[in-house]
Amino acid sequence: MRILFWNTHKNKAINPYIASLVYDNNIDILALSEYDANIDELNRMFSDNNQRLVKCNTLG
């Protein structure tokens, strides 16, 4: 199982990098901190690669 944690620092242009890393490295679980980009866009990018995004909000 591969897990990727990334503090995105509210970078709104981060989605292509996230999708590429997840796809290229066969990531099973993705955890994002300070994510402020468009979640629908990221979900579409995952769908294009036959991947699925399940959003789980947590209170830190």
N, C-alpha and C positions, 0 to 999 in steps of 0.2 A: 504494500500500500504506500502510495506517495502522497505527501501532504505539502502544500505550498501555502505559506503565510506571507502576506505582503502588506506593509503599511503604505498606502498609496498617497498619503499626504494631501488628500483632496484634489489630486491631479485629474482634471476633467478629460484629458486626452490619453488616458492610460489603457483603455479597453483593448486596442489592438495588441499591446504588449502582453496583457494578461491572457488573452485568447491564444496567442502564439506560444507562450510559455506552457500553458496547460496542455495544449495539443502536442507540442514537440516533446514534452517530458512525461506524457501519459499520467498527468496528475489526477488522483482520485478524489482528493478533498482540497478545496480552495477556501482559505480564510482571508478575508480582506479587512483591514483596519482603515478608518478614516476614508472610506470609499464614498466619493461624491460625484462620480460620473453617471452616465445614463445606463441604468440596469437593463432596460429593454434592449438597448443596442448590444450590450454584452451577451444577453440571452440569445439574440439573433446570430451573433458570431459563433456561439456554441452550437446552436441548431444547425448552422451551415456545415459544421464538422461532425455532425451526428453525435453531439454531446448534449448533456442535460444539465441545466442549472437549477438548483433548488435553493431558494433563499431562506435563510434562518436568521432572524434578528435576535441578538442577545443584548441584554443590558449589562454593561461593564461596571 
